[in-house]
Amino acid sequence: MMKKRFGFFVIVILTFHVFSLQAFAKEYQNIQYDWYFKPSKNHQPATTEPEFKQLLDKYGGIFIDDTDEKRLYLTFDNGYEQGYTGAILDVLREKRVPAAFFVTGHYIKEEPELVKRMVNEGHIVGNHSFNHPNFVQTGDAKIRKELESVEQLFKKVTGKKMPKYLRPPRGIFSERTLAISSQLGYTNVFWSLAYKDWETNRQKGWKYAYDNVMKRVHPGAVILLHTVSKDNAEALGKMIDDLRKQGYTFHSLDELMIKRTLPHEWLFSP
């Protein structure tokens, strides 16, 4: 009798869970969007589609710091290793610049020492999913598994809890994917400055990387660079030095999140 009751309750719970997932999926639109920003002239802040911004505001995502101050946020995507991340970390350590590295599960498995170094040197290591799928075409439960699997592996390698920052794979998103990740505690981090730097067989020299960042830099920029780029690794030191000469300062995503939550008068009180 007890076994029959137990089986009945399991079926009820599973049925409720499946129903909840289906209801969740129907509650939010799943129209696919590919993130992009619109560069402005004369180093004015970049913009994006009003609909994109409304969705980010609704679900707590970010792509820029809404400020006139020359604050910059340096972020890197790490899907796989091409041999340049160590050099990038060397520059960041020398220049004392904080950054965020968004890593896949495969990257943590293949490069645990680099991931530990990122953490030990004070950088944020965010979630870039385990297998880098298109989240819009991925079911709710699978998205959760993609994110939680990275968290578990990160904890196993570093002994620390993974910060709740997410860079959606390929910059693809929908209202549903933003809602799911937000409910899991994640802040979706997009960008307001980037260039086509990820093609490893089409690198064009350090100055190409340098020029692309310097011509589009603006107050509050969240900069996206890929660590597989030889050009980025070679340009980074000069880039940081010259941006500082122009009055820019480098900050962590944690600072940006605190800045968003504190009342304005607290930030600027004497």
N, C-alpha and C positions, 0 to 999 in steps of 0.2 A: 504493500500500500504506500509506504513512504517513497519507494523508488518511482511509482507512478506519479505521485504528487511532485517529486523533484523534477521528473521529466516534463511534467506539465508546466511548471514554473520556468524551466529553461526555455521551452518553446515560446512561452509568453514574452519572456525577456528578449529573446532573439527577434521575435516578430516586432516588438516595440522598437528595438534598435534599428531594424531595417526600415520600419515605417518612419522613424525619426530622420534617418538619413535621406529618405526619399522626400520627406516634407521639407527638409533643409535645402535640398537641391532645387525644389520647386519655388522656394521662397525668394531665391536670389537669381538674377539674370546671369546667364553664362555666355554672353556675347564676348567673343575674343577681341582683345585689344593688344596691339604691339606698341610698347612704350616708345615715345620719342619726345624730344624737346625742340623748341624753336629758338635758335640763337638770336640774340638781339645785337644791335650795333653799338659801338663805342663802349663796350664792356658793361652794358646794362644787363640786369638779370634776365636769364632765359625764361621762357614761358612754355606752356604746353596746352593741350586741348582743354577747354573749360570742363568738359565731361570727365576727363581724366582727373583733373584737380578736385572736382566735386567728389569723386569716388575715393580719392586719397584722403580728403578731409573727413569723409564719412567713416572710414575704417582706419584712420590714424596713420596712414602712410606718409612718406616724405620723398621729396625729390630736390628740395632746395631749402635754404634757410632764408626766411623772409626778413631781410635785414639790409640796411645801407652800409653796414660795417664790412670791412674787407676780411671776412671770415671764410675759410675754406675747409672742406671736409674731404680727405683723400681716401678713396676706396679702391680695392682691387678685387677682380674676380679670378678665382683659382679653380679651374675645372680639371686641369692636369698640369704637370710640371715640364718645363722646357729648359730648365737650368738657370733661370734668371732670378728666381725669388730670393735666393740667398744674397745676391748683390743688391737687390731692392731693400731687403732688410738691413744690410750694412749701411746704406745711404740714410735710411730712416733713423737708425740708431745714431749715426754720426751727426745728423742734423737735428736730432731730437724732435721728430715729427710723428705724431700719432696717426695711425691708419686703421682701416677696417678691411679685413680679408674675408671674402665670401667663398667658402670652400664646399666642394661636393664630398659625398661619402667616399668616393673612390680616391679623391685626393688625400683624405685623412689616412686611408688604408695604405696608400703608396708612399706618402711623405710625412709620417708621424713626427719626425724630428723637426721638420720645418714648421709644422703646426705648433709643436711645443715651444719652439723658439718665438713664434708670433705671440703666444700667450705670455711667455716669460719676459718679453721685451715690452709688454704693456699695450699691445695692440688688441683690438676687438677681432674676434673670429666669429663671423656670422654664417648662417645657413644658406647654402645654394642648392639644396636638395641632394638626395643620394645619387640618383641616376640622370639628373638634368632633363626631366621630361617636360612636355608641354602640359602645364597644370590644367589648362582649360579642357583638355581632352582626357584628363585623369580623374577618376572617381574620388569622392570625398574621403573614403577610407584609405585609398592609396596615397592621397596627398598627405594625410596624417602620418602614414607609415614612412613616406619619403622624408619627412621632416624629423620624426622621432628617431628614425634609424641613424641619422646624422648626429643628433643629440647624444644618443647612447654611445656611439663610437667615439665622439669627442670626449665624453666623460671618461671612457675607458683609457684613452690615450693620454689625456691631460690631468685627469683627476678633478676637473672643474666642470661646473655647469655651463652649458653653452649660452652665450648672450642671445636674447630673443630678437635678433635682427635677421631679416630674410631678404635676399635678392632673388626675385622670381626668375627661374631659368628662362633664358633667352629674352627676358623683359616682357614676356607674354603674361597677360592677366585678364581677369574678368571680375565682375562684382562678386561672384561666388567664390573665387580663389582668394580674393581679399578678405571676404567674410570668414572663410574657414581658417586662414592663417591668423587673422585677428583674434578669433575665438581661442586659438591655441596660444595667444599671448605675444604674437609676433608683430613687429613693426616692419612693413614692407618698405624697402629702401630702393628708390629708383635714382635718377641722376639728372643733372642739368648741364653737364659738360662731358663729352666723350668724343671719340673719333674712331674710325675703322682701324683698329690696332691689333686685332686678334689673328690675322692671317700670317702665320709664321713664315710662309714662303714668299711673302710680299712686303717684307720690311724695307723701309726706304731711308734708313739712317736716323741718327739721334735728333738731327735738326728738324726733321719732319714731325717727330713726336713733340718736340719742344714748341715749334711754331703753332701746331694745332691746339695746344693747351693755352699758350700765351695769347693767341688772338681771340679766344673765346672766354677767357677767365672773367669772372664777375663776382661781386660781393655775394656771399652766401652759397657759392657753388658747391654742389656735391659732385666731385670728380670721379668718373669711372675710368680705370685703366685695367688692362689685362696683363698679368705677370708673364704670359708666354711671349710678350713682345720684347725683343732685344733692343728695339729703339727706345722703349719706355725706360728700361733698366739703365741705358747709357745716358738718357736725357734727364733723369730724375734729379740728380744733384744740382745741376745748373738751373733747372726749373724751380726748385725750391729756393735757391739763393736769390734768383732774380725776382720771384714773386714776393719774397720778403723785402727786397729793395723797393718794390712798388707799394709797400705798406700792408701786404697781406699777412695774415696769421693763420696757423693751422690748428684745427681743433678736432676732438673726437666726436663720434656720433652720440656718445653718452652726454656730452656737453650740450649738444643740440637738443636732445630730448629733455634735459633739465630746463633749458632755455624756453622750450615750448610750454612747459607745465607751470613754471613759476610766474606769478603776476609780474607785469611789466615794471611796476614801481620797485619791486624787490631787486630786479636786475640792475637798475640804474640809480638806486639810492646810495648816498655817500657812506 
